[in-house]
Amino acid sequence: MQLALSFSDIVDAADHLTLAEQESLIDILSRRLAENRRAELAQDVHDARQEYHRGQTQAATADDIMNDLLS
């Protein structure tokens, strides 16, 4: 069974940690956030490649995209 904590509860709990523990927590969360962002980016690239191979998108230069946006 998982315990559901609110954001406020988590922040309050972090206040009870030592400074070293708080720094360690920040380091752990920063690394997890970076890993999650990398995984999300990798999924976006994978999805874009799949769409391209299915013919749902086409290659374009930055100039092509800007011209489309500005027209």
C-alpha positions in Angstrom: 0.0 0.0 0.0 1.4 3.4 -1.0 1.2 6.4 1.3 -0.1 9.5 -0.5 1.7 12.6 0.6 0.9 16.1 -0.5 3.6 18.4 -1.8 3.4 20.5 1.3 3.9 17.4 3.5 7.0 16.5 1.6 8.4 20.0 1.9 7.7 20.0 5.6 9.3 16.6 6.0 12.4 17.9 4.2 12.7 20.7 6.8 13.3 18.0 9.4 16.3 16.6 7.6 19.9 17.7 8.4 21.5 20.0 5.9 23.6 17.2 4.6 20.5 15.1 4.1 18.7 18.0 2.3 21.7 18.4 0.0 21.7 14.7 -0.7 17.9 14.8 -1.4 18.4 17.7 -3.8 21.2 15.8 -5.6 19.0 12.7 -5.9 16.0 14.6 -7.2 18.1 16.6 -9.6 19.6 13.4 -11.1 16.1 11.8 -11.3 14.8 14.9 -13.0 17.6 14.8 -15.6 17.1 11.1 -16.2 13.3 11.7 -16.7 14.0 14.6 -19.1 16.4 12.4 -21.1 13.9 9.6 -21.3 11.2 12.0 -22.4 13.4 13.5 -25.1 14.4 10.0 -26.3 10.7 9.0 -26.5 10.0 12.2 -28.5 12.8 11.4 -30.9 11.5 7.9 -31.3 8.0 9.1 -31.9 9.1 11.6 -34.5 11.2 9.0 -36.3 8.2 6.7 -36.4 5.9 9.4 -37.7 8.6 10.2 -40.4 8.8 6.5 -41.5 5.0 6.3 -41.7 5.0 9.3 -44.0 3.2 11.5 -41.4 5.9 14.1 -41.5 8.5 15.3 -43.8 12.1 16.6 -43.5 12.4 20.4 -43.4 15.1 22.9 -42.8 14.8 25.6 -40.1 14.2 28.1 -42.8 11.4 26.1 -44.2 9.7 25.9 -40.8 10.2 29.6 -40.1 8.7 30.4 -43.5 5.7 28.2 -42.8 5.2 29.8 -39.4 5.5 33.4 -40.8 3.2 32.8 -43.8 
